[in-house]
Amino acid sequence: MDAANDAGAEAADRPHADDGLDLARSLTRATTGRTPRRRRDRGDRDLPTSARTPRGDLSGAHPDERDPQLLDTSVARVVADHGWELELRVRGVFARWPELVGADIAGHARPESFADGRLVVRTDSTAWATQLRLLAPTVVRRLNEELGPDTVTVIEVLGPRGPTWKKGPRSVRDGRGPRDTYG
């Protein structure tokens, strides 16, 4: 036992050498300008950087932002950060058009665009355009139930597109079309 006491006394007489953990601590202090945090519950060991949150505080037993997140939560956060909520709801209405307005109307009318509260709907006949203009207040109310209040303010109903006389490579701009086909 005397040899162990002699070795301890000899170590106490020698000056302390900065190596290992002491050297790492001094380098950390020199490069970051702050002392590393210490683990409170386990004594004097340093806290690994992987256990710290981006704010620098300690991770605990409760869930935080570093834990695995559900996909719908992550997508909802991205949508909210970019302000895409209304655009996605409107596109969802375009995709669910038949269930929102009914199969009869959806069979003869389809939404074309939405901007500034104005929904543009194209019909396949003038009769359905007239019918949809009469049903417009009901359709606006139903769409606002889905999208939120005052999202759709007016529905612009367009009839079918007329025939075009632009045929062939040599058409005349603003021309009246062929005049000799009507006999």
PyMOL commands that set and color helices and strands:
alter all, ss='L'
color gray80, all
select helices_A, chain A and resi 2-13+21-32+49-51+71-82+85-95+97-101+103-108+126-147+180-182
alter helices_A, ss='H'
color red, helices_A
select strands_A, chain A and resi 109-115+118-123+154-158
alter strands_A, ss='S'
color yellow, strands_A
deselect
rebuild
show_as cartoon
